[in-house]
Amino acid sequence: MPHLPARRLPVRPRPPLTGLVCVAAAACLLSGCSGGAAGPQPSGPPPASRTSPAPAGHASGPVVLDERARGTTVRVTTGTLVEVHLHSTYWSTPAGSDPRVLAPSGGGTTPTGTCPPGRGCGVSSGRFTARRPGTAHITARRTSCGEAMRCSPGQERYEVTVTVTP
């Protein structure tokens, strides 16, 4: 049997690993994932049952706010129930700035079922009742945006302005 020379296959160059890690980290930061080992994170919170009206809007029924309401002003009438649902257990319990305007009526952090470490699965919520005309702020904070991942500027604070009218 004659000896045949070894056949060389073309080799495709692979991108350097550091480039892939940088691309993956950037995609993770943009999508809000936490870096957990259980797969990709959803790119945003689940839809709220009822989100706040536009900043110039006026609501009189129950109002449910989430991450999408950050930085807005919501107008409600006295007696309106305002709920805030932040979709991560890394958030502190939402707090109001003036209990005479927005009286706290419950809240806390509720983990969701089985959750891999570092994912922050669950909801941090706060409930408030609009008591009298005025303006109050609802705020929450977090320092971690995932397992061993500090929040970048702008991700660590949640604030909504609530204006109560008669």
C-alpha positions as CSV (number, residue, x, y, z in Angstrom):
1,M,0.0,0.0,0.0
2,P,1.6,3.3,-1.1
3,H,2.1,6.0,1.5
4,L,0.0,9.1,0.7
5,P,1.0,12.5,2.0
6,A,-1.3,13.9,4.8
7,R,-4.0,16.1,3.4
8,R,-4.3,19.6,5.0
9,L,-7.8,21.0,5.6
10,P,-8.2,24.8,5.5
11,V,-8.2,26.2,9.0
12,R,-10.6,29.0,9.8
13,P,-9.2,31.6,12.2
14,R,-11.2,31.9,15.4
15,P,-11.8,35.2,17.0
16,P,-9.7,35.8,20.1
17,L,-11.5,34.7,23.3
18,T,-11.1,38.1,24.9
19,G,-13.1,39.7,22.0
20,L,-16.0,37.2,22.5
21,V,-16.0,37.9,26.2
22,C,-16.2,41.6,25.6
23,V,-19.0,41.2,23.1
24,A,-20.9,38.9,25.5
25,A,-20.4,41.3,28.4
26,A,-21.6,44.3,26.4
27,A,-24.7,42.4,25.2
28,C,-25.4,41.4,28.8
29,L,-25.1,44.9,30.1
30,L,-27.4,46.2,27.4
31,S,-30.0,43.5,27.9
32,G,-30.0,43.7,31.7
33,C,-28.9,40.1,32.3
34,S,-27.3,39.2,35.6
35,G,-24.6,36.9,34.5
36,G,-26.1,33.8,36.1
37,A,-25.3,30.4,34.7
38,A,-28.8,29.3,34.0
39,G,-29.3,31.0,30.6
40,P,-30.2,34.4,29.2
41,Q,-32.3,36.8,31.2
42,P,-35.4,38.4,29.8
43,S,-34.6,41.8,28.3
44,G,-37.1,43.7,30.4
45,P,-39.8,43.3,33.0
46,P,-43.0,41.4,32.2
47,P,-45.9,43.7,31.1
48,A,-47.6,45.3,34.0
49,S,-51.2,44.7,34.5
50,R,-51.8,48.4,34.1
51,T,-49.0,50.9,33.6
52,S,-49.1,54.5,34.5
53,P,-50.5,57.0,32.1
54,A,-48.2,59.3,30.1
55,P,-46.6,62.0,32.2
56,A,-49.4,64.5,31.3
57,G,-52.1,61.9,32.0
58,H,-54.5,61.7,34.9
59,A,-55.6,58.5,36.5
60,S,-58.3,57.8,39.1
61,G,-58.3,54.0,39.3
62,P,-55.7,51.6,40.6
63,V,-52.3,52.4,39.0
64,V,-49.6,49.8,38.7
65,L,-46.1,51.0,37.9
66,D,-43.0,49.1,36.9
67,E,-39.5,49.8,35.6
68,R,-40.9,51.5,32.5
69,A,-42.4,54.3,34.6
70,R,-38.9,55.4,35.9
71,G,-38.4,59.1,35.6
72,T,-42.1,59.9,34.8
73,T,-44.7,61.9,36.6
74,V,-48.1,60.3,37.3
75,R,-51.2,62.2,38.2
76,V,-53.8,60.5,40.4
77,T,-56.8,61.6,42.4
78,T,-57.2,61.2,46.2
79,G,-58.1,57.7,47.2
80,T,-56.2,56.1,44.3
81,L,-54.2,53.0,45.0
82,V,-50.7,53.2,43.5
83,E,-48.6,50.0,43.3
84,V,-45.0,49.7,42.2
85,H,-43.7,46.3,41.0
86,L,-39.9,46.2,40.3
87,H,-38.9,42.8,38.8
88,S,-35.8,41.9,40.7
89,T,-35.2,41.1,44.4
90,Y,-32.1,43.3,44.2
91,W,-34.3,46.4,44.5
92,S,-35.1,47.8,47.9
93,T,-38.7,48.0,48.9
94,P,-40.2,51.1,47.1
95,A,-40.7,54.0,49.6
96,G,-42.6,57.2,49.4
97,S,-41.2,60.6,50.3
98,D,-44.3,62.1,52.0
99,P,-46.7,59.8,53.9
100,R,-49.2,62.6,54.2
101,V,-49.6,62.6,50.4
102,L,-48.9,58.9,49.6
103,A,-49.6,56.7,52.6
104,P,-47.8,53.4,52.5
105,S,-50.1,50.4,52.7
106,G,-47.8,47.4,52.2
107,G,-45.0,46.0,50.2
108,G,-41.8,43.9,50.4
109,T,-39.8,41.5,48.4
110,T,-41.2,38.2,47.1
111,P,-38.8,35.7,45.5
112,T,-40.1,33.7,42.6
113,G,-40.1,29.9,43.0
114,T,-36.8,28.2,42.4
115,C,-34.2,30.6,41.2
116,P,-30.5,30.0,40.5
117,P,-28.2,32.0,42.7
118,G,-27.3,35.4,41.5
119,R,-30.4,36.0,39.3
120,G,-32.5,38.0,41.7
121,C,-35.7,36.3,40.5
122,G,-38.8,37.9,42.1
123,V,-40.5,41.2,42.7
124,S,-39.9,44.1,45.1
125,S,-43.2,45.9,45.6
126,G,-44.7,48.8,47.4
127,R,-48.4,49.9,47.8
128,F,-49.5,53.4,48.5
129,T,-52.8,55.2,48.9
130,A,-53.1,58.8,47.6
131,R,-54.4,60.6,50.8
132,R,-54.4,64.3,50.0
133,P,-53.4,66.7,47.2
134,G,-49.6,67.3,46.8
135,T,-46.5,65.8,45.3
136,A,-44.5,62.8,46.5
137,H,-41.7,60.7,45.1
138,I,-41.5,56.9,45.1
139,T,-38.0,55.6,45.1
140,A,-36.1,52.4,45.3
141,R,-32.3,51.5,45.1
142,R,-30.1,48.6,44.3
143,T,-26.3,48.2,44.3
144,S,-26.2,44.8,42.5
145,C,-27.6,44.2,39.0
146,G,-26.7,40.5,39.1
147,E,-24.4,38.0,40.7
148,A,-21.2,39.9,41.6
149,M,-22.2,42.6,39.1
150,R,-22.4,46.2,40.3
151,C,-25.0,48.4,38.6
152,S,-23.7,51.0,36.1
153,P,-24.7,54.6,36.7
154,G,-28.4,55.1,36.0
155,Q,-29.3,51.5,36.8
156,E,-29.2,51.8,40.6
157,R,-32.0,54.2,41.3
158,Y,-35.7,54.1,40.5
159,E,-37.9,57.2,41.0
160,V,-41.4,58.2,40.0
161,T,-43.1,61.5,40.8
162,V,-46.7,61.2,41.9
163,T,-49.0,64.3,41.9
164,V,-52.2,63.9,43.8
165,T,-55.2,66.1,42.9
166,P,-58.6,66.4,44.6
